Amino acid sequence: MLAYLLRRLLYAIPILIGVNLITFALFFVVNTPDDMARMQLGVKRVTPEAIEKWKAERGYDKPLFINSQAQGTGVFTDTVLFAKSARMFVGDFGRAEDGRDIAREIASRMGPSLAIALPTFIIGLFVTVSLALLLAFFRASALDFWGVVLCVALMSISGLFYIIGGQYLVSKLWRLVPISGYAAGLDAWKFVILPVAIGVVSGIGSSARWYRTIFLEEIAKDYVRTARAKGLSELTVLFRHVLRNAMIPILTGVVVVIPLLFMGSLLSESFFGIPGLGSYTIDAINAQDFAVVRAMVFIGSVLYIVGLVLTDISYTLVDPRVRFE
């Protein structure tokens, strides 16, 4: 099992390097530093001197990949690739256009993002799996039919509708919680309870319907018939056999959510005024702050790879076939 996990970790290194190179090419080859300077300066007829000054102040005046005028290791280190991309591997994300340290901003904004994402993930997973098990238990019944209809209706509605409708109904009409904002400490629950509830409700439809399909597929297999033939109750079969054997596809779907736990929700944080990483990314895009956007794209790719590795580890715990291979 250790060799299996080591192989997965080694596979992640070239993937992360490739993602970093592709991101660098998108930011600095397709969109050159001169283009970035023109967008940041915000004038139609900017002078070449102003462009060169902007590039020199931010370190974009160096060659992109290879500095032929440098000596020794400076040929590769005195470049935009090393200064703006390679240093992110050691946590050096540089500074934003407003001069603030990006790493410090990420560290300070990670807490509000987790305050929304973690409860949404845990509660949502529990609710959707429980609902899917309930529909699978009462399969081909009226409860199953109307449950699927409800799931289709919920997944057909845009997440933006839930946010705006929740703010209007719960915050404006009922005045139960603040409509937006955030407070640190114990008072944070008043600001995160509505985004968490909306996140759970908006994800019930698609997730519960998908889990129901997985459970029904497992119920039709031979080992379930054998368990019933031995006299086991339907609940025992459902929880001890079906749920356990359905963990592989469930874990595969969970890995997609792992980056969002740290990256935050772009829509929820923006509409509810939560100072998390999601709103930080949106603000950087609106301000055309390429340094922040690059850092967030890199962190997202790292978290996704970490999620894949954690999924492989969880596979070895729930599936003995993976463990012995």
N, C-alpha and C positions, 0 to 999 in steps of 0.2 A: 504493500500500500504506500509506503514511503517513496519508493521509486516512481510510482504512478503520480504522486503529488509533485515530486521534483520535476518530472517531465512537463507537467502542466505549468509550473512556475517558469521553467525555461522557455516554454512556448510563448509566454506572455511578454518576454523581453523584446523579441523582434516585432511583435504586434504593436507594442507601445512605441517603439522607435519608428515604425512605419506610419502610425497615426500622427506622430509628432512631425515627421517630414511632410506628410500630406497637408497637415494644418499650416505648416510654414509656407509651403508652396501656394496654398490658397490665399494667404495673407500678404505675401511679399513678392510673388511672381505674377499672379493674376492681378493683384492690386499692389502696384509698386509703391515704394516710399514716397515718390513724387506725387502720386495720386492721393496718398494718405495726407500729405502736407496740404494739398489743395483743399481737401474736404475739411480738414481741421481749421485752416485759416479762414475759410468761409467767404472768400471773395472770388469773383469771376476772373479778374485779370491780375492775379498775384504775380509778383516779380520773381525772377529766378533767385535773386539774393534772399528774399524772404523764405523761399523753399529750402535753400541750402542752410539758412540759419535754423529753421525748424528741425531739419534733419540732424544737424550737428548737436542741437540741444538734447535730442532724444536718442542719439546713438544710431541713427539710421543712415549716416553718411558713409558707413563702411561698406565694403563689398559684401554680397549676400552669402556666398559659400566659401570662396578662397581669396585670401588677401595676398596677391603676388608681390606686393611691395614690402611685406613684413618678413621677418627672419625667424627661423626656428619654428617653435610651436605656434608662434603668432600668425603663421600662414593660415591656420585653421581657427585659432581662438580669437583673433582680432577681426571677427566677421559678425554680421548680423545674425547668422544662424547660431553661433555660439552664445552671443550676448542675449538674444531674445528668445531662443528656443531651447538650446541644450541646457542652460542653467535651470530651467524649470524642473529638470530631473532631480535636483538637489533642493527644491523648494524655493528657489530664488525667482519670484515672478516679476520683479522690478517694481516700477511705480506707475500709477495711473496718470492720465493727462493733468489731473488737478494736483499732482505731487504726492498723494497719499500712498503709503506702502500697501500693495495689493495683498500680500500674505497676511498682514495685520487685519485688513478689512475682511478677508475671508474668515479668519479665526473669530472675529467678533460677530460676524453675521451667521456663522454656522449654528449657533444656539437657537435663534428664532426659527430657522428652517427646520431643525430637528424637532422643535417643540410642536410643529404642525405635522411634519412628515411621519415621525415615529408613531404617534397615536393613530393617525389615519391608516398607516400600513398595518399595525397590529389589530386594531378593531375591525378594519375592513376585511382582513384575511379571515378573522374569526367569524364575522357575520356572513360573508359570502360562502365559505366552506360549509358552515352550518345550514344555510339556506339550500345549498346544492344537495347536501346529504338528505335534508327533509324532502326535497322534490324527488330525489332518487328513491327514497323509501316509499313514498306514495306515488310512484310512477304509474302512468296511464290512468290517473284519477282526475277528478275535477280540480283538486288542489294543485296537482302537477300542471294541468292545463293553464289555469289562471296564474300560477306562479311564473310560467314561461312567458305568458302574455305581459305580465308586469315587468319582467326582465327586459323584454324587447322594447316596451314603452320607455323604460328608464334609460336604456342604452341608445335610444333614438333621439334623446334630448341633449342639446349641447351643454357642456359643462359651464359655459358662460351664463346660461339661463339659471342654473342652480345658484350661482354666485349672486347675480343681480336679484333673483327672486328671494333668496335667503336674506340678503341685506335689507330688502324692502319689507318683507314680512316680519322677520324676527327682530331686526334692529330699529327700523323706522316706525312700524305700526305697533308692535308689541313692546318695544324698548327693553328687551331682556338683556342684550349685550351691546357694547359699542359697535358702531357701524364700521369703524376702521381704527387703526393705530396699534400700538404695542407698548407694553410695560414690562420691565424686568422683574424677576422675583416671583412671589406667590400671586401677584395680581395679573400675571400673564394669562391665566386660565380664562379670564373674561374676554380676552382678545383672540384666543386660539380655538375656543370651543366651537364657534360657528364655522370657521374654515375647516376644522376637523370633521364636523358633522356633514358639511357639504361634500367634502372629499370622499367620505364613506358612502353617502347616498349616491353620488354620481358614478361610483365604481361598482355598485351592486349588480347592475343589469348585465354588463358584459362578463364580469368575473364569475358570477353565480351560474350563468348560462354555460360558460365554458367548463367549469368544474362539474356541473351536472352531466355534461356530455362525457367527461372522463369517467365519472362514476358509473354511468349506464354502460359504457364500454367494458368496464371491469366486471360489472355484474353479469354480463353475458358470457364470461369465460368459464372454462371447465372447472377450475379450482373452486369457484363459487358453487357450482352445482354439487361438487363433491362435499363441500362443507355443509350444504343443506341436507345432503343425503345422510350425513352423519348425525343429523338431528339438532344442529346448532340453530339458534333463533335468528330471525332476520336482522335484529339489531346487532347481535354478535358478529354475524357475517359482514355487516356493513361497516362496523367500526374496527374490528380486529383484522379483517382480510382486505376488504375493498379499499378502505381509506389508506391502509399501509401500502398497498401495491399501487395506489394512485399518487403516491408522494413524488415519484420521479417527474411526471409532467407538471405537477404543482410547483415543485422547486424550480423547474425550468422557467416557469412564468414569474416566479418571485424574483429571480435574478435581474429582470428588467427594471424592477422597482428600486433596487439598491442604489443606483446613482442618484435617483430622485430624493432619497432620504437625506442626502447631504447637499444636493444641488438646489433643493427647494422647488416649489411650484411657481412657475412664471406668472400664471394668471392669478392664483389665489393671493400670493404675496403682493402683487401689484394692486389688485382691487381692494384688499384689506389693509394696505399700508404697513405690511410686516417688513421690517428691515432685515430680510434674509438674503440668501444668495440668489434666489430667483429674481427678486426685484433689483438686486445689484446688477445682474446680467442684463435685464431689460433697460435699466438706466444707462448702462455702458453702451448698449446698442443704439439707443436714442441719441446719446452724446457722441457716437462714433469713436468711443474709447477703445482702440484696437488692442491695447495692452491687456485690459481687463477681459475682453472677449476671448483673446488667445488663452489666457490663464484658465478661464472657466471651461473652455473646450478641452484643454489638456487635463484638467482635474476630472471632468466628466468621463474621458476615455480611461483614465487610471482607475476610477471607481467602477466602471463597467468591467474592466479586466479583473479587478479584485472580486467583483461579484461572480464572474465566471469561475475563478479559482475556488471561492467559497461554495459554489454549487457543486463543483467536482468533489470537494471534501464531503459535502452532505450526501452526495451519491454513494460514497463509500460507507456511510453510516446506515443508509436505509436499504441499499441493494447489495447483498453479498456477492453477486456476480461481478460487479465492478471492483470489489475489494480483492477478489482472488485473481482477477486478470492482471 
